Amino acid sequence: MTEGDKTSGTSSAVRVKQALIMLIGTVLAGVMVILGLWQMNVFESQQNNSTQARIDQPVITWDKTPKRADVMAQYGRRVRITGTFEPSTATMVGTSWPVRAVQGVRLRSGETIAVVRGMVSEGQNTPPAPKGTVTLTGVLAASESDDEHRNPQMPAAVLPSLRLEVLTQTWPQPLVPATLTLDEDGARAQGLAPAEPVLPKGDGGERNRGYALQWWVFAIFTIAMSIAFARAAGKHKD
């Protein structure tokens, strides 16, 4: 065998070794990416099931507004209230169409709660709220955060998020520390499409996202190490 044949054979062996290193690294990285996605999917599935299970619990009827701590403990539950709509509180909330039609309901106890009546599409006239005493059922939620930024293309009167701190400036006092999103029957009875209640993320969200991110970081590290090992194998040939 000539020197050239030996060199060619050695080069081929090195390339095969490099290819195997990269193949193994890519497979391992792919597994880690899948594990990260699985971690996120499992968490989201558990969270959705937990949220729906809470909504499916028996309806709570408020004969009078509970104390603040009790209201907070009932977030995510269906609550039935009785009161009258305050015409001066009609508000639109959203960063794009359709938006939520929100209006305050004065309860028998004298407090006002923000009620999401349903969704309004662009150009649609919002049906007036029922007059007189009404009984409404919906999902109770907390005041929303200010994470949403105002869309400059939306009318100035449309709020980007449903924040009680903002409503407090113009709405009748006192305000119940919660919002109520009408169920499908309640929204359609008022001539509106139903809105999805905006509920806070369950505990452990950041932790589970962190676990998923760790798998993806490991995948990047594995690819980087595979490239380094493959290069080292080529230099060893030289």
HELIX and SHEET records of a PDB file:
HELIX    1   1 GLU A    3  ILE A   55  1                                  53    
HELIX    2   2 ARG A   68  ALA A   73  1                                   6    
HELIX    3   3 PRO A   87  THR A   89  5                                   3    
HELIX    4   4 LEU A  164  LEU A  167  1                                   4    
HELIX    5   5 GLU A  184  ALA A  189  1                                   6    
HELIX    6   6 GLY A  205  LYS A  237  1                                  33    
SHEET    1   A 4 ILE A  60  THR A  61  0                                        
SHEET    2   A 4 ARG A  78  PHE A  85  1                                        
SHEET    3   A 4 VAL A  99  LEU A 107 -1                                        
SHEET    4   A 4 THR A  91  VAL A  93 -1                                        
SHEET    1   B 5 ILE A  60  THR A  61  0                                        
SHEET    2   B 5 ARG A  78  PHE A  85  1                                        
SHEET    3   B 5 VAL A 134  ALA A 141 -1                                        
SHEET    4   B 5 LEU A 175  LEU A 182 -1                                        
SHEET    5   B 5 THR A 112  VAL A 120  1                                        
END                                                                             
